[in-house]
Amino acid sequence: MFWKIFDRIEQVLALAALTGLVLAVLFAAIGRSIGAPVAAAPQYAQLALIWACVLGADIAARQGQHIRVNALYYMLPNKGRAAVSLLCLALVLPFLGFIAWEGWLLATGNWERELGASGLSYGLVTLALPVGAVLLALSFLRRLAAVGLLALFDHLEEEDTDPEDLAAEEVL
């Protein structure tokens, strides 16, 4: 129940960030065209863009929707695919931990810096980095617990789908 509410809040925040981005760009364009530019609009757009990207990336990871090249992956037997997934997870989680730590240092170091004419803290922009890393790590661990190693990075959750069909289906 907690994760369902958490996921819904994240979706709402991602949509709000995307809406804020569109509105900031729209107001900036309208303001410039009528000769009354909105000085802080680019900064608001920057803030909304980074948060929309971070939250959207986490939503995509949670659903197994990140881009991947998996033709060779599906040629492997199940044990080989599990090993590759485990290797990817073993590389991704420490990297996300590093990003979270360094991003936190960056955000706290930039908290006093102003974000252009907006008056907001630049730390709000850089805070997206550690928050996004933690969210992605949680999503990968949640997905691992829910679907296991074989389906960890797979967006198709139908168990009766033949891996060879998937490899042939996704080749461009």
N, C-alpha and C positions, 0 to 999 in steps of 0.2 A: 504494500500500500504506500509506504514512504517513497519508494522509487517511482511509482506511478505519478505521484504528486510532484516529485522532484523533476521528472522528465517533462511534465506538463508546464511547470514554471519555466524550465529552460527553453522550451519551445516558444512560450509567450515572450520571454525576454529577447530571444533571437528575432522574432517577428517585430517586436518593438524597436530593436536596434536597426533592423532593415528599414522599417517605416521611418525612423528618425533620420537615417541616411538619405532616403529619397526626399523627405521634406526639407532637410538642410540644403541639399543640392538644388531643389526647386526654388526655395526662398532666395538662395544666392543668385540663381539665374534670373529670377523675376526682378530682384532688387537691382542687379546690374543693368537689366534691360530698361528699367524705368528711371535709371540715374540715381538710385538710392541703394548702393551696395550694403549688404549685411556683412559687416566686418568679421564677425565671429562664425559665420556659416561654414567656412572651410574647416575650422577646428571642430565644430560639432559633427560635421560629416566624417572627419577623420576618426573621432571617438566612436561614432556609431558604426563605421566600417570595421574597425578592428574587433569590436565586440560582436558584431554580426558574423564575422569570419570565424572567430574563436568558438562561439556557441554553435554555429552551423557545422564546424568541423567536428565538434563533440557529438552532435546529433547524428552526423553521418557515420562516425566511428561506432557509435552505439548500435546502429542499424546495419553495420557491415557494408556501407556504401562507398567507402573510399576507393579511389582508382587503384587498380592493380593489374599486373600482367600475370595471368595464371595458367597459360597454356601448358608450360612445363610442369607447373605445380600439379595439375590434374593428371599428368602422365605418371606421376609417382604413385606407388602403393600407399595405402592408408598410413602405415607406419612412417613412411618417408614424408608424407604431407604433415603428419603430426610433428615430426622432428623439425621441419621447416617452420611451421607455425610457432613452435616453442623457441626456435632460434630467433625469429622475428620479435617475439614477445620479450625474450631475454635482452635483445638490443634496444627495443623501443622503451621499455620501462625505465632503465637507468638513464637513458637520454632525456626522457620526460622529467625525471627527478632532477637532473642537471639543469634543464630549462626552468623548472619551477624555482629552484634555488637561486640561480643567477637572475631570473626574472624578478624575483622578490627583492633582491638587492638593487636591481635597476629601478623598480617601482618606488621603493623607499628612498632611494637616492634622488629621484626626480619629483618627489612629492611637493617640494617647495616651488618648483618651477611652474610658471603659468603657461597654460595652453593658449598661446596667442592672445587675441582680443576677447576670448570667451570668459576669462577670469577663472576658469576651472583649472584644476591641478593636472599637469602632464602625467602625474602618477596614475591617473585614471586610465590613460592610454596604455602605459607600460604595465599596469596591473593585469591587463588581459593576458599577458604572457604566462605568468605563474598560475593564474586561475585556469587558463586553458590547458596547461600541462597537467595540472591535477585532475581536471575533469576528464581529459583523455585517458589518463592512467586508470581512473576509476571505471570509465566506460569499458576499457579493454579487460579489466579484471572482472567486471560484472558480466561481460559477454563470455569470457572464458568459463565462468561458473555456470552460465545459462546454457551454452551450446557446445562447450568443449573445444579442444584444440583443432579438430578437423574443420569446424565451421566458424572458427574465430574470426577470420578475415573474409568470410563468404557472405554475400548478401542474400543468396537464395537459400532459404531454410527448408525447402521441400526435401524430405529425406529420400524420396524415391527418384530424384533426378540423377541420371547417370553422369559421372564426372566427364566422360568423353563428350557427351552432348554439350556440357557447359563450355568446354574448351573450344569446340567447333562453333558454338553459338556466339562467342565473344570475339572471334577473330575478325578483324576488319578487312 
